[in-house]
């Protein structure tokens, strides 16, 4: 009887292990906004490789100095096994008999996005990239925002002063309330090695205003608030949207709410300070207001893509509550 029990127990363990081998996925790894590119070395050095770099390592919008959208790390298919398959973002470019682009989640690890581009020849591969690069980039970017949010949640700021305004954002614990104004303006800041990363949140009554906002009006609105709320180091100095370069302006959504997005660079009037900013104007219909979230970084001589990804992850954690 005891032998039978042991045999049954061993069978259960084996069955459990077999089942786990089919479902288990290792935890993915990699730096934020890094993509492992799997393609033959010769293909990487050809027109196809240049096409991949043009699409996926193009300029990250809104920075004062040029940085790539994604950092690309190329490896050949023969070494794409074991640990190398745990990369969080994978772009595989291969010559096959079919012409297609496929996006798969959690194929070798989790969380993970794998984009596979197939073509019979160089021309067809480049054609697939032209057709579907924007879709692939969107999948990679969404994956990275979720990963950044996951990392932020490991150590979050307990009190950010926003819940009294019927909303919440998830901040890393290194942020603190830097300045607050009665009536609804809150400025939070995280110090960095050579500067700071900042978040400004404020509100406006809607009453049809959202539908009238275009790029010039969004710039005017941003400047009117920063002029009075974000002073510079010198007398009569204050932040403005940089006048020499127009920011990028687009429509998007955050948590299903209509949102206007503006990316660009800021400067300080009557001072020598500048950096990138990310501005969202969110239509909060249930509370008949606009939520403005403005993030900006000041970090001379340091690359700033990482800070803008952090700000986007914070803003996209937005939770809005209805006033009671």
N, C-alpha and C positions, 0 to 999 in steps of 0.2 A: 504493500500500500504506500509506504514511504517513497519507494522507488518511482511509483506511478506519479505521485505528487511532484517529485523533483523533475520528472520528465515533462510534465505539463507546464511547470513553472519555467523550465528552460525554453520550451516552445513559445511561451508567451513573450519571453525576453527577446528571442530571435525575431518573432513577428513584429514586436515593437521596434526593434532596431531596423528591420527591413522597411517598415512603414515610415520611420523617421528619415531614412536615407532618401526617400522619395520626396519628402516635404521640407526637409531642413535646408535653409539657405544661410550661408555665413553673413555676418554683418558687413555691409559695404564700407569702403574707406576712400580717403582722398581729400585733398584740399578743396575748399569751396571754389566753385566755378572752374574746376579742372576736368578735362575730358581726355580719356585714353582713346587714342585713334589706332585702330587695328588695321593695318594695310601693309602690303609688301614695300620694302625699302625703295625699290625702283619706282613703284607707283607714287610713293610719297614725294620723290624727287622730280616727278613728272608734272605735267599740266594739271593732273587730277589732284595731286597734293596741294598745288597752288590754289586750286579751286576750293578745296576743303578749308584751307587757311583763310581765304578771302571771305568765306561764308561764316565760319565758326570762330575765327580769331579777328573779326572785324573790330572796329573801335567801340568800346563801351561808352555809350552816349552820356554827355553831360559832365565830363571830367576836364579839368584844366590842362592836364598832360595826357597824351594818348596812352591808353592801356587796352589790352585785348578783351573782347567780350568773354572768351574762355581761354584758359591756358591749356594748350594742346600738348599731349605727350604721346608720341608715336611709337608703336612697337609692331614687330612683324607677326603674322598669324601663327608661326611655328612656336613662338614662346608665349602665346596667349593661352595660358593654362594655370591651374592652381591659384596661387595668390593673386596673380595679375587679373584674374576674372572677377575679383571682388571690388574693382573700381566702381564708384557710384554712378559714373556716366561713361558709357562706352559708345564709340562710333566705329563700326566695322565697315570697311569699304573693300568689296571683293568683286572680282570678275567671274561671272557665271553665265549660264545660258538664258537667264531671265533678267528683265529690267524692272526693278521695283525698289521701294524703300519701305522698311518695316520698323515699327516702334514697339518694343516690348518692355514691360515692367517686371523687375525682379527675376530676370532670367537666370542669373548665376549667383546673385547676392540680393540683400534687401537692406534699405531701399535702393533701387537701381533703375536706371533707364538705359536700355540698349537700343541704339539706332543702327539698323543694318541697311547698307546701300549696295545694291547689286546691279551690274550692267555687263553686257556682252563685250563692250569695248570702252575706251576712255571717254568717247563722246557721249555714250549712253549713260555712263556713271555721272558725268558732269550735268547732263540733262536732268537726272533724278535729283541731284543736289539743288539745282535751280528751282525745280518744281516744289520740293518739300522741305527745304532748309528752314524756312520760317516755322513750320510745324515742329520740326525736330528741335530747334532752338527754344521754342516755347516749352516743350516737354522737359528739356534740360534745366531751363530757368525755374520752372515750377518745382522741380525736384530739389534744386539748390535752396530755394526759399524755405521749403519744408524742412530741409536738413538744418539750415541756419536756425529756424524756429525750434527744432528739436534740441539743438545745442544750447540755445538761450534758456530753455526750460530746465536745464540742469541746475541753474542758479539764477533765480528771478528776483526782481525788485518787488518787495512785499507791498510797499505803499508808494503810489506815484501821483496821488492827488487828483486823479481823473474820475473816479467813480461818482463823486458828487455831481459830475456833469453828465451822468447817465451814459458813460462809455468806459471802456477799459482797453489798455494796450499792454502787451507783455514785453517788459524790458529786462535786459541783463541786470544783475544786482549791482553792477558798477555805476549805474546811473543814479543821479540824485536830483531832487527839485532844486533848481538854481535860482529861479525867479518866478513869482506869481503875482498876478494882478487881479484885483476884485472885479468881478463881472465876467471872468472866463478866459484868462490867458495863462498858460502854464508853460514854463521853459524848463526842460530837463537836460542834464549834461553829463557826459562821461569824459573824464580826462584821459588823454592818451600820452604817449611818450613825449611828443613835441606839440601837443595842441589839445583838441577836444572834438567830440562828436555831440551834436546837439539836436534836440527835438522841441519844436514849438507847436502847441495845440491851442486853437481858439475857435470861436463860433460866430456865425452870422445868421440873422433871420433869413429864411429862404424867400417866400412870397414871390416865386417866379424868377428869382435872381439866377438860379443855376443855369437855366436855359439860355440866358443872355451872355454868359461868360465865354469869351474867346481868349486867345493868347494875350493881346494887349491889355484886356481888362484883368486877366489873371496876374500879369506883371504889375499893373497899377495897384491891385489889391495887396499883393505881397509886399511891395515897396512901402505902402502906406502904414502897414503894421510894423515892419522891421525898422522903419525910420524912428518910430517912437518907443519901440520896445527892445531893440537890439543896438545899443550904442557902441561906438568904436572906442579905441583907447584915447584918442585925442579929442579936444573940445570941438563940438559941432561935427563930429564924425558919427556915421551910422551905416548900417548894412543896406545895400541896394542890390537888385539883380544887375549883373554886369551889363553895361550898356554896349560894349563892343561886339558881343555875340548874342544872337537871339537864342533863347532856350528852346528845347524840344517840347512840343505840346501835343497831347493825344487824349482820346477817350478810352476808358477802361471800366472795370468794376472791382470793388472790394467787398467780399462777403455778399455778393448779389446787389450791392448798392451802386448806383451810377456814380462814376468818379471821373474827374479831370486830373490828368497827370502832367506835371511840368518838371523837366530836368534841365539843369544848366549850371552856370557858375555865378557866384556872388562876389561882390567886392565891397570894400568899406570906403564910403565917401570921405575924403580928406585924411586918408590913412593908406598904408600899404599892407592890406590884408585881403585875401581872396581864397576861394575854394569852391567845391561843388555843392549843389543843393538838390533835394528831391521834394516836390510839393504836390500834395493831393488835396483836392477839393471834393468832399464826399456829400452827396445829397441824402440827408436823413429825413425822409418824408414823415415818418411817424412822430417826429418831434418838431417838424416844420422849421428845420435849420440846415445850415451848411457846416460841416465839420472840416476845418482846415488843419492839415498836419504838414508841417514844414520841417524837414531835416537838413542839416548842413554840417559840413566837416571843415575844420581848420587844422592842417597838419603839414606844414612846409617840408619839402624835400622827401616826403614819404608817399608811396602810392596809395591811392584813395578808393580804388574799386571796392576793397573789403568793407570800408565804412558805408558806402552807398548800398551794398547788399544787406548789411546789418540794418540800416534804416528802413529799407523796403520790407524786410522780414518783420520788423517791429510794427510798421504801419499795416501790414496785411494780417496782423493778429487782432485787428480791430473787432471789438464787440460793442454793440449799441443796445441800450435798454430804453424802453418807453418810459417817459416821465409819468409818475403816479399822480 
